[in-house]
Amino acid sequence: LDGSDHSKGDSIASFRASTVSVLNTRDSIKSAVGDDISVISGMGFAMDENDYLDVNGRKSNDWKPKHIMPLDGLTINKVDGNKCFATTNLAGVKHARKVLFDSKEAASEFAELVAMYKAEQKDRTDKKLKVALGGLEVKQDDKVTLLVEIVSGWNLPAADLTSSDPFVKVFLNGVSVHKTKPISNTLDPIWTLKTGSLFLLETTIKDLFMSPQGVMFQVFDYDTIGGNDSLGAAIVNPKVLYDAKGDERIELPLQKAPGQKMETSGFIAIRCRHATDYDKKFMAKFAEEGKKEVAEASAAEAKAESMAGGKSDLATLATKYVKKIDGIEK
């Protein structure tokens, strides 16, 4: 498949494909990148990573992959003669595309193959999800909202000679979903509500359980000059978070994060449970109002309870704070 305006470096608005045999078309889509469709710079189709065929079926080493389109990011909306009208979705950015073929048969064949491979992909995903769920009776599109508390860390590595300014970023499917504030000059940080300890993780069963690396909690050293150095990361199995009740700490040893140069050590502790209506109400009001007195009171209380051993459960904390925000004091 050839982009129509590569010389200008613009986004590809349309594609033109030569007529090829059904076998070549099918093999090119299937073998190019597994669950991806490879768009080739030049007129031809990829048979494997180093083998491309021109319109006459001859091998050519002059063509190289131009773009790679994830299969689940491509939707064929309709076929009209020799045209396929499609929508691409990459990282949430959608574009309308028009794919031109030399014949209506080639256009129809392309659409049919995309549909077939998407069905095969869905079947594989369903099987993987069933294994990951471990017997849970849920639907993959069910919504999940978890209340997560990043409690503390200890014995963290020193990024600045004797100490660090640690903060935590949380990733799901490679996307950052939360970040705490840094705690200055300590290797044993304690995060509170005021410093971003609590957050709601809102996702779906499929996105949670099919995350390739689970949910990652990565600790960084905050630096006002230059980049923030990674101190280590902990990956949590999604089912551990899903099954957690919030009344016990989950202690996670830190390991080197991808690309991390510094040696790592230490642990972080979290709590998690399914969010209640009270939790959602509290988090929404706290985000909207950010009342200073509520933040200070809750921060002091959470810090005191954490320093006492972190035995308080999330339900008690959240309920107390909701009552304070609503003006109901006991």
FILO-751340 format. One record per residue (C-alpha): chain; x, y, z; residue in one letter. Coordinates in steps of 0.25 Angstrom, whole numbers, plus 5000, padded with zeros to 4 digits. Layout:
  chain    c1    c2    c3  res
      A     X     Y     Z    a
...
//
This chain:
  chain    c1    c2    c3  res
      A  5000  5000  5000    l
      A  5006  5013  4996    d
      A  5003  5027  5003    g
      A  4999  5037  4993    s
      A  5008  5049  4998    d
      A  5020  5043  5005    h
      A  5029  5054  4999    s
      A  5023  5065  5008    k
      A  5022  5057  5020    g
      A  5008  5059  5022    d
      A  4998  5049  5029    s
      A  4993  5039  5019    i
      A  4979  5043  5014    a
      A  4978  5032  5004    s
      A  4984  5019  5000    f
      A  4986  5013  4986    r
      A  4988  4998  4984    a
      A  4991  4990  4972    s
      A  4983  4978  4968    t
      A  4990  4965  4974    v
      A  4986  4951  4976    s
      A  4976  4947  4987    v
      A  4988  4938  4993    l
      A  4998  4950  4993    n
      A  4988  4960  4999    t
      A  4984  4950  5010    r
      A  4998  4946  5014    d
      A  5003  4960  5013    s
      A  4993  4965  5024    i
      A  4994  4952  5032    k
      A  5009  4951  5032    s
      A  5014  4966  5032    a
      A  5013  4968  5047    v
      A  5003  4958  5053    g
      A  4992  4967  5059    d
      A  4996  4979  5051    d
      A  4994  4983  5037    i
      A  5007  4988  5030    s
      A  5006  5000  5020    v
      A  5017  4999  5011    i
      A  5025  5010  5004    s
      A  5024  5006  4990    g
      A  5014  4998  4982    m
      A  5014  4984  4987    g
      A  5012  4975  4999    f
      A  5020  4970  5011    a
      A  5022  4955  5011    m
      A  5031  4955  5023    d
      A  5040  4966  5029    e
      A  5051  4966  5018    n
      A  5043  4961  5006    d
      A  5034  4970  4998    y
      A  5027  4967  4985    l
      A  5024  4977  4974    d
      A  5011  4977  4965    v
      A  5017  4966  4956    n
      A  5020  4957  4968    g
      A  5035  4960  4967    r
      A  5043  4961  4980    k
      A  5048  4975  4983    s
      A  5057  4980  4994    n
      A  5055  4995  4991    d
      A  5042  4995  4999    w
      A  5041  4998  5013    k
      A  5030  4999  5023    p
      A  5024  5013  5024    k
      A  5014  5012  5035    h
      A  5009  5001  5044    i
      A  4994  5001  5047    m
      A  4989  4993  5059    p
      A  4978  4984  5054    l
      A  4968  4988  5066    d
      A  4971  5002  5062    g
      A  4965  5001  5048    l
      A  4950  5000  5045    t
      A  4945  4998  5031    i
      A  4932  5007  5030    n
      A  4928  5003  5016    k
      A  4932  4998  5002    v
      A  4928  5006  4990    d
      A  4933  5001  4977    g
      A  4948  5001  4977    n
      A  4948  5010  4990    k
      A  4949  5006  5005    c
      A  4945  5017  5015    f
      A  4951  5014  5028    a
      A  4954  5021  5041    t
      A  4967  5019  5048    t
      A  4969  5021  5063    n
      A  4983  5023  5069    l
      A  4984  5026  5083    a
      A  4971  5032  5083    g
      A  4973  5041  5071    v
      A  4963  5037  5060    k
      A  4964  5040  5045    h
      A  4955  5037  5033    a
      A  4963  5030  5022    r
      A  4959  5026  5008    k
      A  4967  5014  5002    v
      A  4967  5013  4987    l
      A  4969  5000  4980    f
      A  4970  4996  4965    d
      A  4957  4988  4965    s
      A  4944  4987  4973    k
      A  4948  4972  4975    e
      A  4961  4976  4982    a
      A  4954  4986  4991    a
      A  4944  4976  4995    s
      A  4955  4965  4998    e
      A  4963  4975  5006    f
      A  4951  4978  5015    a
      A  4947  4964  5016    e
      A  4961  4960  5021    l
      A  4961  4971  5031    v
      A  4948  4966  5037    a
      A  4953  4952  5037    m
      A  4966  4955  5044    y
      A  4959  4964  5054    k
      A  4950  4953  5057    a
      A  4962  4944  5059    e
      A  4968  4954  5068    q
      A  4956  4955  5077    k
      A  4955  4940  5079    d
      A  4970  4940  5083    r
      A  4967  4952  5093    t
      A  4955  4945  5099    d
      A  4963  4933  5102    k
      A  4974  4941  5108    k
      A  4964  4949  5116    l
      A  4957  4936  5121    k
      A  4971  4931  5126    v
      A  4974  4944  5133    a
      A  4961  4945  5140    l
      A  4963  4932  5147    g
      A  4948  4928  5148    g
      A  4942  4942  5150    l
      A  4929  4943  5144    e
      A  4929  4957  5138    v
      A  4928  4963  5124    k
      A  4940  4969  5117    q
      A  4933  4982  5115    d
      A  4928  4984  5130    d
      A  4933  4996  5136    k
      A  4943  4996  5148    v
      A  4946  5007  5158    t
      A  4956  5004  5169    l
      A  4960  5013  5180    l
      A  4975  5012  5181    v
      A  4984  5017  5193    e
      A  4999  5019  5191    i
      A  5003  5018  5206    v
      A  5018  5019  5207    s
      A  5032  5014  5203    g
      A  5044  5010  5211    w
      A  5059  5007  5208    n
      A  5058  5014  5195    l
      A  5071  5017  5187    p
      A  5078  5031  5189    a
      A  5078  5038  5176    a
      A  5085  5051  5182    d
      A  5097  5045  5190    l
      A  5089  5042  5203    t
      A  5075  5044  5200    s
      A  5064  5046  5190    s
      A  5051  5053  5187    d
      A  5042  5042  5183    p
      A  5028  5042  5176    f
      A  5020  5031  5169    v
      A  5014  5030  5156    k
      A  5004  5019  5153    v
      A  5003  5013  5139    f
      A  4992  5004  5132    l
      A  4995  4999  5118    n
      A  5007  5009  5117    g
      A  4998  5021  5120    v
      A  5000  5029  5133    s
      A  4987  5029  5141    v
      A  4992  5036  5154    h
      A  5004  5043  5160    k
      A  5007  5047  5175    t
      A  5014  5059  5179    k
      A  5029  5058  5183    p
      A  5033  5056  5198    i
      A  5045  5064  5200    s
      A  5058  5058  5205    n
      A  5055  5044  5210    t
      A  5057  5030  5207    l
      A  5045  5026  5215    d
      A  5033  5034  5209    p
      A  5019  5034  5214    i
      A  5008  5040  5205    w
      A  4995  5046  5209    t
      A  4983  5051  5203    l
      A  4989  5065  5202    k
      A  5001  5059  5194    t
      A  4993  5050  5185    g
      A  4992  5037  5192    s
      A  4977  5034  5188    l
      A  4972  5032  5174    f
      A  4961  5025  5166    l
      A  4966  5016  5155    l
      A  4954  5015  5145    e
      A  4955  5005  5134    t
      A  4949  4993  5128    t
      A  4950  4978  5131    i
      A  4957  4976  5118    k
      A  4967  4988  5119    d
      A  4970  4984  5133    l
      A  4973  4969  5132    f
      A  4979  4970  5118    m
      A  4989  4980  5121    s
      A  5002  4973  5117    p
      A  5010  4977  5129    q
      A  4999  4979  5139    g
      A  4998  4992  5147    v
      A  5012  4998  5149    m
      A  5015  5007  5161    f
      A  5028  5014  5157    q
      A  5036  5022  5168    v
      A  5044  5035  5163    f
      A  5053  5044  5169    d
      A  5048  5059  5167    y
      A  5058  5068  5161    d
      A  5056  5082  5157    t
      A  5067  5083  5148    i
      A  5068  5071  5137    g
      A  5060  5059  5137    g
      A  5054  5051  5148    n
      A  5062  5038  5151    d
      A  5055  5025  5153    s
      A  5057  5019  5166    l
      A  5050  5006  5163    g
      A  5036  5000  5159    a
      A  5027  4990  5164    a
      A  5017  4983  5155    i
      A  5004  4977  5162    v
      A  4996  4966  5156    n
      A  4982  4972  5152    p
      A  4975  4961  5159    k
      A  4982  4965  5172    v
      A  4976  4979  5171    l
      A  4962  4974  5167    y
      A  4962  4964  5179    d
      A  4967  4974  5189    a
      A  4958  4978  5201    k
      A  4965  4991  5205    g
      A  4968  4986  5219    d
      A  4982  4981  5217    e
      A  4994  4987  5212    r
      A  5000  4981  5199    i
      A  5015  4982  5200    e
      A  5023  4982  5187    l
      A  5038  4981  5185    p
      A  5044  4990  5175    l
      A  5051  4985  5163    q
      A  5058  4992  5152    k
      A  5049  4999  5142    a
      A  5051  4998  5127    p
      A  5063  5007  5123    g
      A  5067  5010  5138    q
      A  5082  5011  5140    k
      A  5082  5013  5155    m
      A  5082  5001  5164    e
      A  5069  4999  5172    t
      A  5065  4995  5186    s
      A  5053  4997  5196    g
      A  5038  4995  5196    f
      A  5025  5002  5194    i
      A  5012  4999  5201    a
      A  4998  5001  5195    i
      A  4984  4998  5198    r
      A  4973  4996  5188    c
      A  4958  4992  5188    r
      A  4946  4994  5179    h
      A  4941  5009  5180    a
      A  4928  5011  5187    t
      A  4918  5023  5185    d
      A  4924  5030  5197    y
      A  4938  5028  5191    d
      A  4934  5034  5178    k
      A  4926  5045  5184    k
      A  4938  5049  5193    f
      A  4948  5049  5182    m
      A  4939  5057  5173    a
      A  4937  5068  5184    k
      A  4951  5068  5188    f
      A  4956  5070  5173    a
      A  4945  5081  5171    e
      A  4946  5089  5184    e
      A  4960  5086  5190    g
      A  4957  5092  5203    k
      A  4969  5095  5210    k
      A  4964  5091  5224    e
      A  4959  5078  5219    v
      A  4972  5075  5212    a
      A  4981  5079  5225    e
      A  4972  5071  5234    a
      A  4971  5058  5226    s
      A  4986  5059  5223    a
      A  4990  5060  5237    a
      A  4980  5049  5241    e
      A  4985  5040  5230    a
      A  4999  5042  5233    k
      A  4997  5039  5248    a
      A  4990  5026  5245    e
      A  5000  5022  5235    s
      A  5012  5025  5244    m
      A  5004  5017  5255    a
      A  5005  5005  5246    g
      A  4996  5007  5234    g
      A  4985  4999  5240    k
      A  4973  5008  5236    s
      A  4965  5003  5225    d
      A  4961  5011  5213    l
      A  4946  5011  5216    a
      A  4948  5018  5230    t
      A  4957  5029  5224    l
      A  4948  5032  5212    a
      A  4935  5032  5220    t
      A  4941  5041  5230    k
      A  4946  5051  5219    y
      A  4932  5051  5212    v
      A  4925  5055  5225    k
      A  4935  5066  5227    k
      A  4933  5071  5213    i
      A  4918  5070  5215    d
      A  4919  5078  5227    g
      A  4915  5067  5236    i
      A  4924  5066  5248    e
      A  4924  5055  5259    k
//
